[in-house]
């Protein structure tokens, strides 16, 4: 009977834990990134495209200004999967994870009630990122941080095709609590072609593993059983 009570209590606890709605993002889009609770987000590269050698980073924002570089999510070790002996990309400058791009997948924990932005830092294909300053301007997912407030990132989209432009105005926010959310940047190259397919990745909130939920459920069930036994004694 005790085992049945514990199993029932654990099952109830697990169902209860699984049914609790996650904290809602206060913002995840071109107006900024912030969460109501500490939230860990998983990021995966889909592809990069173009001659720049770029990094994707996280920044803290305070009072509408970049307040700190919080580190690299992932970056390119070369401008594309196929480059010549000098590092110049081929005519099809596609970069993929494990080839041109390293560090994918990765995780970042956004702290509650802080504001963040993602930024793509752009180097020339010939540069040494360990010693050289970026050759080109960094672009941010928060539009107001870019020159003239230009939108440089799309949410829930992978952008358009090379040099053809893309209507980004419909893709200004997204939900990372469900399935994967696609995101993509325009790096400002090619005379600001605004095709939004230069650095493409996806993100979602990392949820607890089933074993973790089971452990929590057993712990809650044990507490329930202990309290029940104490009540019987009293």
Secondary structure, DSSP 8 states (H G I E B T S, - for coil): -HHHHHHHHHHHHHHHHHHS----EEEEETTEEEESS-EEEEEEEEEEESS-EEEEEEEEEETTEEEEEEEEEEEESSSSSSB-TTS-B-SS-EE-BTTTEES-SEEEEE-TT-EEEEEEEEE-TT--TTTS--SS--EESSGGGSGGG---EEES-----TTS---GGG-SB--SSSS-EEEEE--SHHHH-----SEEEEEEE----HHHHHHHHHHHHHHHHHHHHHHHH-
